[in-house]
Amino acid sequence: MTSTAEIKSQIQGAIEQIQEAMGAVGGAQSQADAAIGAGTAATQDTGSPLPGEALAQWQQAKEQLDEALSLFQGGVDAFEQYAEGI
């Protein structure tokens, strides 16, 4: 049987992995912001609807990154509560 200390250690390891993933997602958000800004600046005078479609898709993807961060944090919070209760 696994001891409580071992379970807590494994949970902490998982939390640290997710926090690293959250850092990577944060980096992706920054890069997406830069790309959206560059794409907007580069195509501001175009009459084509395609750049607007591209930018809308990128913005939607960035919003999903925001959602992923929120979900990751919710999981971290739940695991921390679990570990405190065992």
Contacts in CASP RR format, 6 or more apart in sequence:
PFRMAT RR
TARGET T0000
AUTHOR 0000-0000-0000
METHOD contacts of the structure
MODEL  1
MTSTAEIKSQIQGAIEQIQEAMGAVGGAQSQADAAIGAGTAATQDTGSPL
PGEALAQWQQAKEQLDEALSLFQGGVDAFEQYAEGI
4 86 0 8 1.000
7 83 0 8 1.000
7 86 0 8 1.000
8 83 0 8 1.000
8 86 0 8 1.000
11 79 0 8 1.000
11 82 0 8 1.000
11 83 0 8 1.000
12 83 0 8 1.000
14 79 0 8 1.000
15 76 0 8 1.000
15 79 0 8 1.000
15 80 0 8 1.000
18 72 0 8 1.000
18 75 0 8 1.000
18 76 0 8 1.000
19 76 0 8 1.000
21 72 0 8 1.000
22 69 0 8 1.000
22 72 0 8 1.000
22 73 0 8 1.000
25 65 0 8 1.000
25 68 0 8 1.000
25 69 0 8 1.000
25 72 0 8 1.000
26 65 0 8 1.000
26 69 0 8 1.000
28 65 0 8 1.000
29 62 0 8 1.000
29 65 0 8 1.000
29 66 0 8 1.000
29 69 0 8 1.000
32 58 0 8 1.000
32 61 0 8 1.000
32 62 0 8 1.000
32 65 0 8 1.000
33 62 0 8 1.000
35 58 0 8 1.000
36 55 0 8 1.000
36 58 0 8 1.000
36 59 0 8 1.000
36 62 0 8 1.000
39 51 0 8 1.000
39 54 0 8 1.000
39 55 0 8 1.000
40 55 0 8 1.000
42 51 0 8 1.000
43 51 0 8 1.000
43 52 0 8 1.000
43 55 0 8 1.000
END
